[in-house]
Amino acid sequence: MDLSNRTVLVVGGTSGIGRELARRFAAAGSTVVVGGRNQEALAELAGEGLGTVTVDVTDSASVVAARDAVLARHPALDTVVTMPGVMLLEDLRDPAHFEAAWTTVDTNLLGTIRVVDAFTPHLLHRGTGTFVTVTSGIAFLPFPPMPTYAASKAAVHAYSEALRAQLDGTGVGVVELVPPAVAAAGQEKVAPHALPLDGFATEVMDLLAQEPTPREILVKGVLMHRWAERDGTYDDLVAQRSLALSMLPGRDG
């Protein structure tokens, strides 16, 4: 992927990984618009020279309004990065966890689908472009304290695979970014060995710049997650990660 002359929308780019990748695309020479709900963060990004748009991915009308606003200003939009995400702890012994599960699915999975649906006609009309969906190493190696987060990201992976198949031959590609834990947006609190954001972003941009662009963007730190079942390490790693259940209130493991 040529990173120097694209028009990129990063939905969910007001913090963490999304914010850093938006800055990296801009530094590479692309026109970048960041979408999100945090008005303070959007104002800061606008101050850096990035475009911004307010969008709530759990609200279909908000997504459509954001799409219309972005395309009115940037009709040459060719890259849509969809990375809405919430990470919530859940104790499945407590039925009250369902609210967190609902919020997670509505944001991570349905939010991604809403964004993809909104921009698919535009990219198909152009006959070229790229969706970048964002999943997680947890999609392939669950983190038991966050069960619905893992399920939602696994679902986005499957959806990305199906989307790629359905768009085959249209000129519109689908690239899946699979981050491990990165020291951003609070992930270091639950993953003390999280990767530094700067190094992670550098590795991601280097992989995106490859020709042809890989279908999955896998930094070295996520390979143990992605291929755990293939490598025969899955059961042991899930058992190790289950020790983190002690994070849940009233649980000792």
Secondary structure by P-SEA (a helix, b strand, c coil): ccccccbbbbccccccaaaaaaaaaaaaccbbbbbcccaaaaaaaaaabbbbbbbccccaaaaaaaaaaaaaacccccbbbbbbbbbbbbccccccaaaaaaaaaaccaaaaaaaaaacaaaaaaacbbbbbbbbcccccccccccaaaaaaaaaaaaaaaaaaaaaccccbbbbbbbbcccccccccccccccccaaaaaaaaaaaaacccccccccccccccccccccccaaaaaaaaaaccccccccccc
